[in-house]
Amino acid sequence: MRSVTVTRSSWYSYDGELETPNVTVTTEPLNEFVASSTITPLSAAIGQFGVIPPRHLMNELFSSGQAGKSYSWEPFQISELEYKTLSDSLVGNSCDGFVITERSLWTSATMDEWFEALKSKIRSNPTVKQLSWSAQHSVIGIPIAKTEWITRNVDFKGRKSENIDGILRPLRPFLRGLQHCVPECCRIEAFSFHADNVLKQADEQGRRELAGLLDKVLIDLEQLDDSIEVVSSEMLNDKLMKQEVCSLIEHFRAVLARGE
């Protein structure tokens, strides 16, 4: 398999003075170069969506020889045989079949067009393949089960908004327990709302007590003025449609009622 010589440069600034960059040069097999790439379209396609872009679009990226000012390589292109070898390696080394090739999208003329076609295909059938946590949020919605999502609408322009931290405050310990990251970093993506996590936190707080708090929060949300369509929360570090938060609270109540 082809090897790629990669140059990485790091700059450090002290007292406003730009220091001489620290430069490292490494030689990597093509599959490792692609799998660990800081080339944004490749890291998004393979790392988040688990889909290998078509050869002609990968060759456009490889031919550029540059990803920002700190990451570069000698421009190159790969043959059809190299593409097959690379694809077989990426698919074979992925966890639980996460990485696939998708020939139905190979007619896309640009990477942006390819991504839009991929997202459209996923939205039409959300269970078509596994996605990373981030990709699920950005393309489908808020994951609440392995194959269930709360669809999101992020078109907030011109919609009246209100902060709901006061309403959500009684749920703070419960919501904090659902975190697998921190909202300051990942916003709503920092929380796992799957049933097993919900029940684990409910047991720590007391299911009956939590059920009562959820009922009260839902009532308070529904009593917001009808003109309020968007709600914000520093606790979640995000903006959502009011109905999306109501759906999330209803999901918690349903999980408790089922007592899975």
Secondary structure, 3 states (H helix, E strand, C coil): CCEEEEEEEECCEECCEECCCEEEEEEEEHHHHHHCCCCHHHHHHHHHHCEECCHHHHHHHHHHCECCCCEEECCCCCCHHHHHHHHHHHHHCCHHHCCEECHHHCCCCCHHHHHHHHHHHHHHCCCCCCCCHHHHHHHHEEEEECCEEEECCCCCCCCEEEECHHHHHHHHHHHHHCECCCHHHHHHHHECCCHHHHHHHHHHHCHHHHHHHHHHHHHHHHCCCCCEEEEEECCCCEEEEHHHHHHHHHHHHHHHHHCC
